[in-house]
Amino acid sequence: MATIDGLPPLREVIRAHDLVAKKQLGQNFLLDLNLTAKIARMAGDLTGADVLEVGPGPGGLTRGLLAEGARRVLAVEKDARCLAALAEIQAAYPGRLEVLNADALEIDAAAHLTPPIKVVANLPYNVGTELLVRWLTPRTWPPFWDSLTLMFQKEVAERIVARPGGKAYGRLAILAQWRTDARIVMTLPPEAFTPPPKIHSAVVHLARLAEPRYPADAAILSRITAMAFNQRRKMLRASLKALAPDIEERLIAAGIQPTQRAEEVPLEGFCALARMMEK
């Protein structure tokens, strides 16, 4: 895999460009090109699709995406030190890689892409969850992307796919499972990265649904779940009392017992409550 594109192994690239990972940027570089190609394949057929990648670093996943046939890759990299290494990949794949030296939280990446669009990224740890929530809560649905294939800390990945009844179940699970099919497709040990993080990592694949699983107003659902899970130890009649003076009646009308706690209520229940609040 190290020579599939005529480019040097990633360790040589990092050494040549002095790319020491920066903790403040949430950087942990994945150097095994067999692994980066495998992650690219987890996104499905990339031929005929544009791919958004956030935080490419020295370009390991970028090379995997291009080698696996992505029509075009838009790589958004905040760290200017990585631009020279990414330019070498651009030269190896003429016309198929665009690099933006920018903060992914501050740009409209969709404006640079042509559908169908897939998002595939080893997200920097410090912005991963915020980016995911933004991608899951656009003003209109369906969003600009067809699927998200994202690497997170394993703990975050487990929160995305969590079911009711456990400590991992929360607002992130609600937002993800309301509008996507989400599943963990791969786990990676710390030693797969440079420098090795203190935790395991996992890749989550989220395929968008044409419509949300249950009808609900997105803003109301987001507000309800934020209030409920911010005080998850309280009964819902207490944690949600600021929503309406008759919150107990509305909970019962939604099929929820007022004495239940947030982690006990399934997605369908929160959507039903959102409809009750809309009335």
N, C-alpha and C positions, 0 to 999 in steps of 0.2 A: 504493500500500500504506500510505502514511503516514496516509491519512484513512479507511481502510476501517472503523475502529471509532470514528471521531469523535474520536480522541485525537491529541495533537500529535506531530510527529516526535520521534524519540528524542534527537536533539541538543538540542532545546528542553527535553525532560524532564530531561536531565542538567544542563543549565544552570539550570533553575528550581529543582532540588533540590540543586544543588551536589554532584553525585555524581562526584567525582574518583576514578578507579579506584585501589584500594590494592594495592600490590605484595604486602604481607604476607598478603593474603587471596586471592592468586592471581587477581585480577580483570583481565579484558580484555573490554570491552563490545563486542558486535556490534551495530552501529547500523543496518545496512541491513535494513529490514523485508521486502524481497523475499527476502533471504537467509534470514532467520529463518523465513519461511513455507516456503521450500524445504526447510530442515532438518526442519520439522514434517512435511512431506509424505513425507520419507524414512522416517518411522516407520510408514507405511501408513495405512489408514483409521482415523481417530481417533474417528469418531462411534460412540457406544456404549461408549467406553473411558474409564477414568480415567487420568490422566497424572501421573506424579511428575516434577517438575522441581527440580533442585538448583542453587542459585546463580543465580537469575533476574536479579539486579542490577536495572537499571531496567525490565526486563520486555519486552525485544525478542522473545525466543523465546516468552515467555508469551503475548504478543499473537498471534504466529504460530500457536501451538497452539490458542488459542481461536477464532481466525478460521478455522482449518482444521476446526473442528467437534468438538474434544474435548468429551466429555460434562462432564468436570470436571477441573480442574488443581489439584494440590497443589504449591505453590511453597515450597520450604524455603530461607530466606535468613538467613544468619548476621549480615549487616550491617544494623543497624537503620536506617541512613541511607536504605536503599532502600524502606522500608515505605510512606512517603507516596506514592511513585510507583506502587507496586504497588496501593495502595488506590484510586487513580484507575482502574486497570484493573478492579478488583473492581466499581466502580460502573458501568463500561461493560458488564460481563458479570454481571448479578445472579445470585447463587447458583451460579456456575460456577467461581469461583476462591477457594481457601482458601490463606492465607499463614501459614506458621509461621516465626516469628523464632527459629531454632534452628540448632544444628550438626548437619548431616546424619549425622555419625559417631556421634551420641549419641542419636538418636531411632529409634523404630520407625515408619517412615513407612507401612508396610503397614497399620497399625492405623487409618489415616485414609482408606483407599482401598477401593473396591469393585471386584472383578474384572469384566471383564478389565482388566488394568493394564499400561500401557506406561511405560517410563522414557525421557524425552527431556531431554537437558541439555547445555548448554555448561559442562562441569564446571570448577570452579576448578582451576588447574594443580597446586596444592599438595595436593589430596586426591583427584584423579581416579583414580589407579591404585589407591589403597587402597579406594575405594568400589567400583570394578569387581571387585576380588578378593572383597570381601564379598558382592557380588551373585552371583558365580559359585560361591561355596562355602557355601551355606546348609546347615543340618543335614539338611534333607530336600529331595528333588527330585521333581517340578518346583517351582521357586521361586514367589514371589508375583507375578512379572512374566512377561509373554508375550514382550516384546522390550525390548532396550536400544538406543537411538539416541543416541550420545554423542560429543561433540567432545573430542579430545585434541590434544596436540602431535603433529605428524605422525610423529615418531620413535616415540612410544608406540603410535599406531595401527598402524604397521608391525610392531611387536612382537606385537600381538594376532593378526594374520593371517599371521605369518611361517611359512615351511615349513622342514623340516629342512635343515641344511647351511649356513646363513648365520648371521652374527653376531646378527641380530635375533631368531632363534629361541631361545626360552627358556621359563621356567616360565609366563609370561603367555600364550604361545601354547598351551601344553598345557592350562591351565585353561579357556581360552576355547573352544578347538576340541573339547575332550572333550564339552562339554555344549551347544554352540550352533553354529549356522551363522554365521560372522563374516565380514564383508566391508567394505572401505572404500567408501563411497558418494559421498564428496564431499571435496574439498580446498579450503582457503581460504588466501589469501596474508596476510601480516602486516598489510597496509594495510586489510584488511576490519575491523580492530578498533581500538578506542580504549582505551588507548594501543596502538600497534602492537607486538606481541611481536617477539622477534628471530628467531622460527622460523615455519614454516608450520604450519597446523593441518589436521586431517582429521576427518571424521565417520565413525564405525564403527557399523554396524548388526549387532546380535547377536540372532538369533532362537533362542529356546530349543528344545531337542529334548525330546521326551517322555521319552526315556531317554538316558543317556550313550552315545556311539558304541561303547564297549567296556566290558565289566564291569570294575570295579575299586573298591576301597574308597577313598573320597575322601581320608580322612586319610592313608592310606599313600601314595597317589599324590602328594599334596601334599608329604609329607616326602621322598620319593624325589627328586622334581624339584627341591626346594629344595637338597638336598645335592648333586645332580649338577650343577646349573647354578651353584651358588656356587663350585664349583671346576671350571669348564667346560674349562679347559686340561688337566686331568688325565684319564687313562684312567678308565673307570667302575670298574674293579676297585680303584682307589685312592680315588676320591672317595666311593665307597659302602661302603668296607670296614668302617665302623663299624656298618652295618646288620645284618650277619651274618658269622660266621666263614667260612661257605661261600658267600660272595657270588659267586665266580666260577662255581660250579656253578649257582647260581640264575640268573645272567645268561644262561648258555648254555641253560638250560631255557626261558628266556623268548625265545630266539631272538636274543640280543644277544651280540656278541663282547666279552669282558672288556676288550679293548684299544681299543674304541670310546670316543669322547668324547660327552658329552651331546648336543651339537648335531647329531650324526649319527644319533640314534635317533628314529624317528617316534613319534607318539602311541600307536599300537598297541603298540609295543615297551615303552613305559613302563607301559602298562596291564597287559601280560602280566607284567612284572616285579612290579608291585604285587600281582598274584594269586599269584605265586611267594612273595612275602614274607608274604602272608597265611597261606600254608600252614605 
